């Protein structure tokens, strides 16, 4: 488990902090959201402003933790948000050597 957000959005279980990056005009705000807690802890909510053809990223360094044998990656996107968003949403993992795998879960 990378984070359960029990302590809010900040340091995760590996001692690194959640970060964002945005291109010009895009804005992201991360916040603790108890409403979406599925079983334990809370969730990280994301408020965004994303103009056409701009990119916004949420990421977290894992301080060298090897996730190559992980069985799955889980996150939740509300259906109402997904249906009203006409851009692309992708999830990716990148290791320390720069190898990465990205999967689009929503394409426009």
C-alpha positions, 0 to 999 in steps of 0.5 A: 500500500502506497498510502491510505490517506489517514493522515491527509495528503502529505507523506505516504507510507514510504516517506515521500510526498505527493506532488503535482506538475502542470503545463501553462494554464492547468491547475491542480489542488490535492486535498484529503477527502473522507467521503470517498473512504472505501474501507480504511482511511480516506481518499485523496481528492483532486480539484483541477482546471485543465484547458484544452491540450494541457497536461496535469500530473499527480505523482509520488516518488517511492524512494526506490521501492520495487513495485515490479511484482505488484499485482494491481494498482487501484484508484477510483474516478467518480463516474460523473467526473469521468463522463463530463471530462472529454480529455485523456486520463492515463496511469503510469509507473516509472522505475528508477532507471527510467523504464515506464508503462502507461495505460490510458483509462479514458480517451477522448 
